[in-house]
Amino acid sequence: MGLRAIVAEWFRRLFPRKTLGRRGEAAAARFLKRQGYKIVARGDRSKPGELDLVAVDGRTVVFVEVKTRRSAEVGHPVEAVDLAKQRRLTRLAVTFLKRHRLLEYSARFDVVAVTWPINHRRPTIEHFPNAFEAVGKWGFYS
């Protein structure tokens, strides 16, 4: 391995590039802020998984799932939020609301679709407010 390759590898490790998903989440957060939302959490992890963004819109807690794609060749990004994903997001949302003692506030689920083609400086962002209802059995969501 030559000196140039060693320096390049060192640089990549020291300054990792953001993944497409992280870039999409950051773009979605900026977009929502411009729409008047307050972002209160990013990448909130708990045992069942991770919430991309949690925002506040007025007095409503908004759980935002961000789906980022290079193109729509494999389908629109919002199509990736299937029933199984909705169930998982519902469990995560209830966990978040319980943990932060916010169960008395209204909540909803939004989806932000980010399409960011290669060699484009800016993505196309589509916001789907109230994209789906909480999913669970017999009214139990956790």
Secondary structure, DSSP 8 states (H G I E B T S, - for coil): --HHHHHHHHHHHHS----HHHHHHHHHHHHHHHTT-EEEEEEEEETTEEEEEEEEETTEEEEEEEEEES-STT--GGGG--HHHHHHHHHHHHHHHHHTT-TTSEEEEEEEEEE--TT-SS-EEEEEEEEE----BTTB--
